Amino acid sequence: MSLLAAVFAVQSAVADSYVTDWYPETVENRPFVRWWWHGSAVDSVGLTYNLEEFARKGIGGVEITPIYGVKGNEANDIPYLSDKWMAMLGHTVSEAGRLGVQVDMNNGTGWPFGGPHVTPAMSARKLVTRRWDVAGGEMVCDSIFPGDFIRKQPDATLQRIVAISSSRSLDISEQALSGGVLRWKSPADGPWRVYAIYSGRTYQKVKRAAPGGEGLVLNHYDSIAVKHYLSRFDRAFEGRERMMPDTFFNDSYEVYGSDWSDGLLDEFRRDHGYDLALRIDDLLGDNGESPSRGRLLHDYRMTLGRLLEENFTRVWTAWAHSHNARIRNQSHGSPANILDLYAAVDIPECESFGQTDFNIPGLHPTGPSRPSDSAPAVLKFASSAAHLAGKRQTSAETLTWLTEHFRTPLSRCKPEIDQMFCAGVNHVYFHGAPYSPKDVSFPGWLFYASVNMSPTASLWNDADGLFRYISRVQSFLTAGSPDNDVLLYFPYEDVITRQGGGHYLMFDIHKMGRVMPDVGSWIDDIMNAGYDPDYLSDRLIDSLTVTSGGMLLSRGGNCYRAVIVPRVAVIPDATLEKLKKLSDAGARIVFSDDVRSAVESLGIEPETLRRSGVSMIRRRNEAGGHNYFISMLRDSVIDGWVHLAVPARSAMIFDPLSGKKGVAATRDGDDGNVEVKLRLAPGESILLKTFPYDVDAEPWRYIASQGTPLEIGRGWSVEFPKSDPPIDGTFFTDTLCEWTRLPDPRVLVNSGTARYRVKVDIPDASVADTWLLDLGDVRESARVMVNGEDAGCAWAVPMVLDIGSLLVTGENELVIDVTNLPANRIADYERRGVKWRIFKDANIASVTNAKKFSFGDWDVQPGGLNSSVKLIPVRYE
């Protein structure tokens, strides 16, 4: 063999090895966490301890968000952006660099942006009006700024005075105002409504602010105010550029009631060519839902959205980029086209809020929760923008208000995260981890609305299993490029035209179903037909070009097969013209009353899994094939041959829970596309990688039951190596049960880990190719040792581990360390009156928003092994 041929052979072998192996684990593929600093009362020892724990368990990055402090700890609070605060940031960045952890940072404390340097003149505005009803020929004489008005709005500025009758509108600002008094005699063709229009203040203050961050919320529509706000960070980082975080963050736009800006009337006239002031009665709804109001609301909302994007989002982005930093933004909640706002930032971030009612056997109830706002129709705004604009990551604030405090198991986290993955999320950002000093007593420092992903949480004991799972999945979902089938036109201008009621419309994730229910149904229709859509906005149409084969190519380099345009009342003329040009260039543009029928008429091969209700997402990979993530989020199974919608010669299965991989069994389908043999139980998920050529790797080991399961019912011992309160001694039982049934009152109130130990005799371990250990109902996670060897951790439904390689013929010892939740411990604290709610501002709230509640009212929650444990012999097929 020649030297050149040998080099090519080595390179080919290396390439084959790479494409058939797991993607390398990177920092960006690990889960990140929002890191709340209570009162910014941090120190170098505590920071190092927390960061080392994050790194040890597999957290890839932290986002520093300072919030309110801890009662009695005021002496240790550190003012935001002070020299001492910046020193703590410097220590964090240094230690994070040592540990391989990325540091991000909120551009404020709590949320939204604001603080002590935001003067009333730079604070959030709102429309304020006063109205006088005047008969024809009547004289009106009144103060423009009476005492009661000044008390409520001391900083309001008068912008215009208008008079409106049934036939005409007049600007009477100059003729009627004299020395702060309105003096005007109305014309005879009344009656008249006289309006004084003011630019008022919302006086909203930063929510959950930290020391040094308290103050008014910023006026996001004013670029001068925004630049002034950001200049505080310029001063803080001057000479400290090495401390600059990788990414700056902004939480969901929760600037309530901020429906105005000083220059809005001028901006409106420039945008639309008429005077908004002369239509103020329609804007306020004083004429009811008049025929012309819809168009007025459209124009007003368009201008307000433009101001937000131009004067805040783009100004903030440019500022961050000038410091070689990125921004991560939650655009939802804003009064603008959130699709365009997401596309304008480096990392668009959606939000997982509440709990989805998954029909998965073994996924037990966890008590009170909030309805989920994690429908694909909501999450896809962020991922669609990322796909179209070529953003590598779609982030998600993850598991906010998933369950009640102290009652969140790892098993509940997985399906919620899987649901986000299937909607295009590939960057999990937990909400979140409160900083706690290393020596703080139970339950540690807490944030009122979070799942606790920190070292003080009991789930931290086994959380590395969840983190490793997320890293493996995200490595597949950041590789290659998106492969969504079609684009669904998002009729933003139609929505803002037909949505009546109040003039200020926020695209709040909790109200998406009410604001635009048809959009959600369109997404569901397309997905139920077996296809995966992305949204397309009026502006993002400009990013599309048409390939020679009639595919639509986005700015981000992603291809789509068609644009589906639902029948709506308002589509801008410019959008229709753009769509026509795409159509003339060979793209398929389909206008239809029936979205499902429209997508089915295109002749695109549907994914049979998605059409049958299986959650999944597909991406193109570097090998010329596709990466699939498939999750069974309902009470159903896959067991057999599955037809894929894209061509392939071979495929590999990767199990993100165990790390196992192998070449899948495939066969040719009736239409020439490949069929893959898959097995998936409720709650399970897999990664599938396809190739346009045959790959050389070990085959995937499919298993099937063989023989009768061996139930392990007698001879158990239970002890507590870790427990609060401590429980000494060993309990013996021939009836396996959760530990709360053991004969010691402390088991009813403890939080910790119980060690279940049993010896099992297997006459002939070789009768099966391998053995599965089915732990049944585990409360809540279990680490298993078999004959002194680590067999893994069961933390997700189904609670099953493959332990066959560790079993021997004859006697085997199983040791199962089960960790419960701290619900019983905190309930005992409440009943005994222990003062653990020590947090200022929002202390500890209930997930149900109950004004009065006590965790002491909870029933005792099971802990340990809650059902029979079985050894199941299986064979390889």
KERO-141246 format. One record per residue (C-alpha): x, y, z. Coordinates in steps of 0.05 Angstrom, whole numbers, padded with zeros to 5 digits, always signed. Layout:
# residues N
XYZ/...
# end
This chain:
# residues 877
+00000+00000+00000/+00027+00069-00018/+00039+00120+00036/-00017+00164+00008/-00066+00105+00007/-00047+00089+00079/-00061+00160+00101/-00129+00159+00067/-00145+00093+00100/-00128+00120+00169/-00169+00183+00156/-00228+00142+00133/-00225+00098+00195/-00222+00159+00240/-00281+00191+00204/-00322+00127+00210/-00305+00123+00283/-00327+00194+00295/-00393+00191+00259/-00413+00125+00292/-00395+00148+00362/-00427+00197+00411/-00414+00269+00395/-00359+00299+00439/-00386+00330+00503/-00377+00405+00504/-00394+00459+00554/-00450+00486+00511/-00483+00417+00508/-00488+00411+00584/-00548+00440+00621/-00540+00510+00649/-00573+00540+00710/-00598+00608+00733/-00559+00622+00796/-00595+00667+00844/-00551+00707+00892/-00594+00724+00953/-00575+00795+00972/-00511+00782+00933/-00487+00756+01001/-00435+00712+00970/-00363+00698+00990/-00304+00665+00957/-00310+00600+00997/-00384+00592+00981/-00375+00610+00908/-00319+00559+00899/-00360+00506+00935/-00422+00517+00892/-00383+00520+00827/-00345+00457+00844/-00411+00421+00858/-00440+00446+00792/-00380+00422+00754/-00377+00355+00790/-00449+00339+00774/-00446+00362+00701/-00473+00434+00699/-00441+00471+00641/-00457+00543+00658/-00488+00591+00707/-00526+00656+00698/-00517+00703+00756/-00582+00738+00776/-00579+00774+00843/-00645+00778+00882/-00671+00799+00950/-00634+00778+01012/-00642+00733+01073/-00671+00759+01138/-00619+00771+01191/-00562+00767+01140/-00563+00841+01120/-00492+00853+01144/-00467+00806+01089/-00506+00836+01032/-00464+00865+00976/-00491+00924+00935/-00499+00906+00862/-00440+00927+00817/-00401+00955+00876/-00326+00943+00878/-00337+00885+00926/-00392+00856+00882/-00346+00860+00821/-00291+00826+00862/-00340+00768+00875/-00356+00766+00801/-00282+00764+00786/-00272+00705+00833/-00332+00670+00800/-00304+00679+00730/-00235+00656+00752/-00260+00594+00788/-00310+00578+00732/-00253+00581+00682/-00213+00532+00724/-00272+00485+00727/-00295+00491+00655/-00361+00526+00672/-00388+00584+00630/-00411+00647+00666/-00470+00688+00641/-00501+00747+00676/-00567+00784+00680/-00563+00858+00661/-00597+00875+00725/-00624+00845+00789/-00691+00809+00792/-00731+00832+00731/-00745+00872+00688/-00686+00919+00675/-00685+00978+00721/-00653+01004+00784/-00631+01063+00825/-00601+01102+00767/-00667+01100+00727/-00697+01168+00740/-00772+01181+00731/-00755+01214+00665/-00723+01149+00641/-00774+01101+00671/-00829+01061+00639/-00885+01103+00610/-00959+01094+00605/-01016+01131+00570/-01055+01175+00619/-01116+01214+00597/-01168+01260+00627/-01235+01268+00594/-01288+01322+00595/-01357+01312+00564/-01379+01379+00536/-01445+01399+00503/-01446+01440+00439/-01431+01514+00454/-01411+01499+00526/-01350+01529+00561/-01302+01482+00596/-01253+01511+00647/-01210+01465+00689/-01139+01455+00713/-01097+01409+00670/-01058+01386+00732/-01106+01385+00790/-01081+01364+00859/-01109+01293+00858/-01079+01281+00789/-01010+01308+00811/-01012+01261+00872/-01021+01201+00826/-00978+01224+00768/-00928+01276+00793/-00882+01266+00733/-00934+01264+00678/-00923+01310+00618/-00980+01337+00577/-00974+01319+00503/-01038+01341+00469/-01110+01365+00481/-01161+01343+00430/-01236+01350+00422/-01276+01297+00386/-01348+01298+00363/-01388+01249+00321/-01367+01284+00257/-01297+01313+00268/-01235+01316+00313/-01198+01379+00332/-01129+01391+00361/-01142+01447+00411/-01075+01444+00448/-01053+01515+00433/-01119+01552+00434/-01148+01519+00496/-01088+01518+00543/-01069+01580+00583/-01027+01579+00646/-01041+01506+00660/-01116+01515+00654/-01161+01487+00600/-01208+01543+00574/-01248+01524+00513/-01316+01539+00486/-01340+01482+00443/-01370+01492+00374/-01445+01483+00368/-01442+01417+00331/-01432+01377+00395/-01432+01341+00439/-01357+01336+00448/-01308+01294+00485/-01246+01332+00505/-01184+01291+00521/-01120+01314+00554/-01065+01264+00533/-01007+01255+00581/-00944+01214+00580/-00948+01185+00650/-00906+01136+00689/-00922+01064+00708/-00879+01072+00771/-00867+00997+00766/-00806+00978+00807/-00757+00921+00794/-00788+00856+00819/-00747+00815+00869/-00691+00867+00866/-00624+00856+00902/-00590+00908+00945/-00563+00962+00899/-00612+00942+00844/-00676+00971+00872/-00711+01025+00832/-00757+01042+00775/-00764+00998+00713/-00731+01024+00650/-00768+01056+00591/-00752+01003+00539/-00779+01047+00482/-00727+01102+00493/-00658+01088+00464/-00627+01145+00505/-00654+01116+00569/-00630+01046+00549/-00560+01071+00533/-00558+01109+00599/-00579+01045+00635/-00524+01005+00601/-00471+01057+00616/-00473+01034+00689/-00444+00968+00666/-00392+01003+00624/-00367+01038+00687/-00370+00975+00728/-00329+00935+00678/-00279+00989+00661/-00210+00959+00673/-00243+00893+00689/-00254+00866+00618/-00229+00798+00639/-00292+00790+00682/-00338+00801+00623/-00389+00744+00621/-00399+00703+00558/-00473+00723+00552/-00519+00776+00582/-00591+00757+00596/-00659+00790+00597/-00720+00756+00629/-00789+00755+00597/-00815+00824+00581/-00859+00838+00642/-00862+00914+00638/-00935+00917+00656/-00978+00974+00629/-00921+01007+00592/-00962+01027+00532/-00932+01095+00515/-00870+01136+00503/-00858+01211+00498/-00847+01210+00424/-00900+01159+00407/-00948+01209+00373/-00893+01232+00326/-00869+01161+00312/-00940+01139+00298/-00952+01195+00247/-00886+01179+00214/-00906+01105+00208/-00978+01112+00187/-00989+01183+00162/-01045+01204+00208/-01053+01233+00278/-01064+01182+00334/-01085+01236+00382/-01146+01252+00340/-01167+01179+00347/-01153+01172+00421/-01225+01155+00436/-01221+01094+00390/-01155+01073+00420/-01185+01075+00490/-01246+01037+00467/-01294+01094+00486/-01332+01080+00422/-01335+01006+00435/-01307+00958+00382/-01322+01006+00325/-01311+00982+00253/-01249+01025+00247/-01217+01007+00314/-01184+00943+00290/-01141+00980+00240/-01123+01033+00292/-01102+00981+00342/-01060+00948+00287/-01024+01013+00272/-01013+01030+00345/-00987+00961+00362/-00941+00961+00301/-00908+01026+00323/-00901+01005+00395/-00869+00939+00373/-00821+00975+00327/-00799+01022+00382/-00785+00963+00429/-00743+00927+00377/-00704+00987+00352/-00693+01024+00417/-00683+00966+00464/-00669+00898+00432/-00622+00924+00378/-00589+00975+00423/-00577+00924+00477/-00550+00873+00427/-00502+00923+00397/-00478+00942+00466/-00463+00870+00485/-00428+00856+00420/-00384+00917+00431/-00359+00881+00493/-00349+00815+00456/-00408+00785+00493/-00473+00754+00469/-00544+00764+00492/-00597+00713+00510/-00667+00741+00509/-00737+00719+00528/-00778+00758+00478/-00845+00730+00500/-00889+00777+00540/-00870+00836+00497/-00919+00880+00456/-00884+00863+00391/-00876+00807+00340/-00837+00760+00385/-00815+00719+00325/-00775+00778+00299/-00749+00796+00368/-00724+00725+00377/-00690+00728+00309/-00654+00792+00328/-00615+00763+00387/-00558+00713+00394/-00595+00661+00435/-00671+00662+00434/-00700+00634+00498/-00770+00606+00510/-00798+00581+00576/-00824+00516+00607/-00876+00536+00659/-00921+00490+00698/-00933+00415+00692/-00959+00376+00633/-01008+00320+00647/-00969+00263+00615/-01005+00196+00610/-00943+00155+00627/-00953+00094+00671/-00909+00098+00733/-00903+00174+00731/-00937+00185+00797/-00972+00249+00819/-00930+00299+00858/-00985+00342+00888/-01007+00411+00867/-00982+00441+00803/-00997+00495+00751/-01023+00481+00681/-00967+00475+00630/-00950+00531+00581/-00902+00486+00543/-00944+00470+00482/-00904+00465+00416/-00944+00524+00389/-00913+00568+00443/-00842+00539+00446/-00834+00541+00371/-00832+00617+00367/-00761+00615+00395/-00737+00553+00357/-00767+00578+00291/-00731+00643+00296/-00666+00607+00312/-00675+00560+00252/-00691+00616+00203/-00638+00664+00227/-00583+00612+00236/-00577+00614+00311/-00541+00552+00338/-00579+00549+00403/-00651+00553+00425/-00652+00561+00500/-00708+00549+00549/-00720+00571+00620/-00734+00502+00645/-00781+00473+00699/-00808+00539+00727/-00864+00522+00776/-00861+00449+00755/-00887+00426+00823/-00896+00451+00893/-00832+00464+00932/-00797+00402+00960/-00838+00356+00915/-00801+00355+00849/-00772+00287+00830/-00723+00277+00774/-00773+00230+00740/-00820+00290+00730/-00765+00331+00699/-00749+00285+00641/-00815+00285+00602/-00822+00361+00608/-00751+00369+00580/-00765+00317+00526/-00825+00357+00505/-00782+00419+00497/-00729+00380+00457/-00783+00358+00409/-00803+00431+00398/-00732+00451+00378/-00700+00470+00445/-00628+00448+00450/-00602+00489+00508/-00633+00474+00576/-00627+00530+00627/-00655+00507+00695/-00697+00555+00736/-00656+00549+00778/-00604+00544+00834/-00604+00590+00895/-00535+00603+00922/-00527+00575+00992/-00466+00578+01037/-00435+00510+01046/-00453+00505+01120/-00524+00531+01116/-00576+00486+01150/-00634+00452+01116/-00670+00472+01072/-00617+00521+01049/-00630+00587+01014/-00689+00582+00967/-00723+00620+00911/-00798+00623+00914/-00816+00600+00843/-00764+00549+00825/-00745+00477+00820/-00683+00473+00864/-00625+00449+00822/-00572+00463+00874/-00530+00424+00925/-00582+00437+00980/-00636+00396+00944/-00645+00322+00957/-00651+00309+00882/-00579+00334+00876/-00556+00266+00901/-00574+00234+00834/-00581+00294+00789/-00519+00277+00750/-00561+00224+00714/-00609+00277+00689/-00552+00324+00671/-00514+00269+00632/-00578+00252+00595/-00589+00325+00575/-00517+00332+00552/-00522+00271+00507/-00588+00293+00475/-00565+00365+00466/-00501+00342+00431/-00546+00310+00378/-00593+00369+00375/-00538+00421+00363/-00502+00378+00311/-00518+00390+00238/-00577+00433+00220/-00653+00434+00229/-00697+00395+00181/-00767+00420+00192/-00814+00406+00134/-00854+00469+00122/-00862+00541+00143/-00927+00564+00173/-00941+00637+00161/-00952+00672+00228/-01005+00725+00216/-00980+00775+00267/-01015+00835+00235/-01081+00797+00232/-01075+00778+00306/-01061+00850+00328/-01119+00875+00285/-01173+00828+00309/-01152+00826+00382/-01197+00878+00414/-01205+00897+00486/-01149+00938+00516/-01102+00971+00468/-01039+00945+00502/-01028+00874+00478/-00972+00832+00509/-00954+00764+00479/-00954+00731+00547/-00939+00656+00545/-00994+00644+00595/-01046+00675+00549/-01024+00651+00480/-01084+00605+00475/-01132+00663+00486/-01095+00714+00442/-01087+00668+00382/-01122+00601+00391/-01124+00586+00317/-01048+00590+00312/-01041+00535+00363/-01092+00492+00327/-01055+00501+00260/-00990+00477+00291/-01025+00417+00321/-01059+00401+00254/-00993+00401+00217/-00957+00359+00269/-01015+00309+00274/-01009+00300+00199/-00937+00277+00209/-00899+00341+00194/-00857+00390+00232/-00869+00465+00219/-00831+00528+00235/-00864+00596+00240/-00850+00649+00186/-00860+00723+00198/-00872+00779+00148/-00801+00803+00157/-00766+00735+00158/-00794+00721+00089/-00737+00767+00066/-00687+00715+00090/-00713+00662+00042/-00685+00645-00026/-00707+00589-00074/-00661+00533-00095/-00660+00503-00164/-00702+00446-00137/-00756+00492-00110/-00735+00487-00038/-00738+00548+00007/-00670+00564+00036/-00667+00608+00099/-00612+00656+00119/-00590+00604+00169/-00580+00553+00114/-00641+00511+00130/-00687+00483+00076/-00763+00480+00075/-00809+00448+00024/-00866+00499+00025/-00900+00557+00059/-00970+00546+00086/-01012+00609+00091/-01077+00601+00130/-01137+00642+00109/-01136+00705+00151/-01166+00774+00142/-01102+00815+00144/-01038+00800+00105/-00994+00860+00087/-00990+00875+00013/-00914+00873+00018/-00918+00802+00045/-00964+00780-00012/-00915+00809-00062/-00856+00773-00029/-00894+00707-00029/-00911+00717-00103/-00838+00727-00120/-00820+00663-00083/-00875+00627-00120/-00851+00654-00187/-00781+00629-00170/-00808+00558-00162/-00826+00554-00088/-00891+00522-00065/-00936+00574-00030/-01003+00545-00009/-01062+00588+00013/-01115+00546+00048/-01174+00545+00095/-01153+00476+00119/-01081+00474+00141/-01077+00399+00149/-01105+00386+00080/-01057+00437+00052/-00995+00405+00080/-01019+00335+00061/-01030+00358-00011/-00957+00374-00020/-00934+00303-00029/-00883+00307+00026/-00869+00241+00061/-00897+00246+00132/-00863+00216+00193/-00907+00158+00214/-00883+00164+00286/-00905+00236+00291/-00971+00221+00256/-00985+00167+00308/-00975+00216+00365/-00902+00201+00383/-00862+00263+00402/-00800+00272+00359/-00754+00320+00322/-00709+00309+00262/-00645+00345+00241/-00596+00337+00184/-00528+00310+00207/-00456+00317+00184/-00456+00247+00153/-00508+00266+00101/-00563+00231+00141/-00609+00253+00197/-00610+00255+00273/-00676+00238+00307/-00696+00248+00379/-00757+00206+00396/-00794+00205+00462/-00855+00165+00483/-00893+00215+00525/-00958+00175+00531/-00984+00106+00549/-00964+00072+00485/-00907+00030+00458/-00865+00022+00395/-00847-00050+00380/-00831-00065+00309/-00812-00034+00243/-00818+00041+00237/-00819+00075+00169/-00775+00138+00163/-00794+00196+00119/-00723+00209+00094/-00677+00163+00053/-00623+00124+00089/-00579+00062+00080/-00566+00048+00153/-00581+00075+00222/-00553+00073+00293/-00590+00075+00359/-00562+00116+00416/-00592+00110+00486/-00582+00177+00522/-00598+00145+00590/-00547+00089+00589/-00497+00113+00538/-00505+00048+00498/-00504+00050+00422/-00507+00002+00363/-00526-00007+00290/-00602-00014+00283/-00636-00069+00244/-00663-00040+00179/-00700-00062+00118/-00726-00030+00054/-00797-00003+00058/-00849-00009+00004/-00832+00060-00024/-00757+00049-00021/-00746+00088+00043/-00715+00052+00101/-00752+00020+00159/-00718+00015+00226/-00733-00034+00281/-00749+00003+00345/-00773-00013+00415/-00796+00042+00461/-00837+00037+00525/-00878+00094+00556/-00831+00146+00585/-00771+00122+00544/-00732+00162+00492/-00677+00147+00442/-00632+00181+00392/-00630+00153+00321/-00576+00171+00271/-00583+00153+00198/-00530+00148+00144/-00532+00147+00067/-00482+00089+00069/-00470+00026+00108/-00433+00036+00174/-00388-00012+00209/-00402-00016+00284/-00429-00064+00336/-00502-00081+00326/-00556-00054+00373/-00578-00107+00422/-00653-00115+00419/-00681-00153+00478/-00743-00195+00490/-00770-00229+00553/-00746-00299+00566/-00775-00340+00622/-00811-00320+00685/-00789-00257+00724/-00759-00271+00792/-00793-00230+00846/-00748-00211+00904/-00796-00212+00963/-00759-00236+01025/-00696-00222+01064/-00691-00147+01058/-00654-00102+01106/-00660-00027+01109/-00613+00024+01141/-00603+00099+01134/-00531+00120+01117/-00556+00191+01105/-00617+00219+01140/-00644+00282+01172/-00661+00269+01227/-00610+00213+01236/-00639+00143+01240/-00593+00090+01269/-00598+00015+01268/-00620-00035+01215/-00691-00057+01199/-00707-00126+01172/-00768-00143+01131/-00795-00198+01088/-00847-00151+01058/-00814-00099+01014/-00845-00031+01027/-00831+00043+01026/-00791+00063+01087/-00847+00106+01116/-00878+00040+01139/-00819+00019+01181/-00829+00016+01257/-00795+00081+01276/-00832+00149+01279/-00772+00185+01250/-00783+00152+01182/-00846+00194+01175/-00809+00260+01177/-00740+00246+01149/-00705+00266+01085/-00646+00226+01060/-00623+00160+01032/-00644+00091+01054/-00601+00030+01036/-00641-00031+01017/-00599-00095+01018/-00618-00165+00997/-00585-00230+00974/-00614-00266+00914/-00598-00337+00893/-00597-00349+00817/-00590-00423+00801/-00562-00408+00731/-00548-00336+00710/-00529-00360+00640/-00601-00380+00622/-00612-00309+00598/-00570-00265+00553/-00578-00210+00605/-00621-00192+00665/-00662-00130+00677/-00674-00103+00747/-00744-00074+00750/-00748-00030+00812/-00822-00014+00802/-00847+00047+00839/-00786+00084+00865/-00793+00145+00910/-00753+00179+00881/-00686+00155+00853/-00643+00093+00864/-00569+00078+00858/-00555+00004+00851/-00495-00039+00869/-00492-00112+00847/-00440-00155+00881/-00401-00093+00900/-00402-00064+00829/-00437-00001+00807/-00498-00019+00765/-00524+00052+00752/-00578+00098+00777/-00653+00093+00762/-00684+00162+00763/-00733+00163+00704/-00794+00121+00686/-00790+00063+00673/-00744+00048+00733/-00706-00009+00699/-00631-00024+00696/-00593-00076+00656/-00550-00112+00708/-00538-00178+00672/-00463-00170+00666/-00456-00164+00741/-00497-00225+00763/-00467-00293+00777/-00494-00362+00785/-00510-00373+00858/-00515-00319+00911/-00517-00245+00890/-00521-00184+00934/-00563-00124+00913/-00553-00058+00948/-00603-00004+00929/-00594+00067+00956/-00660+00104+00949/-00664+00179+00959/-00731+00211+00975/-00756+00282+00970/-00753+00331+01029/-00829+00339+01032/-00838+00301+01097/-00780+00339+01130/-00807+00408+01112/-00877+00387+01133/-00849+00368+01201/-00814+00436+01205/-00880+00471+01190/-00918+00431+01242/-00865+00445+01295/-00861+00519+01279/-00789+00519+01256/-00772+00587+01226/-00743+00568+01159/-00779+00619+01115/-00725+00671+01122/-00727+00705+01055/-00745+00777+01041/-00794+00803+00988/-00828+00741+00959/-00813+00690+01013/-00840+00621+00997/-00902+00621+00953/-00949+00564+00937/-00953+00536+00867/-01029+00545+00871/-01024+00619+00889/-01058+00605+00955/-01054+00666+01001/-01050+00622+01063/-01020+00553+01063/-00978+00506+01105/-00935+00450+01081/-00951+00419+01148/-01019+00400+01120/-00987+00351+01071/-00999+00277+01079/-00937+00234+01090/-00903+00223+01023/-00876+00153+01006/-00801+00144+01007/-00760+00085+00982/-00783+00023+00944/-00858+00027+00938/-00873-00038+00901/-00842-00106+00885/-00773-00112+00855/-00762-00162+00799/-00705-00193+00761/-00727-00205+00689/-00688-00254+00645/-00684-00230+00573/-00652-00254+00509/-00619-00216+00452/-00655-00218+00385/
# end
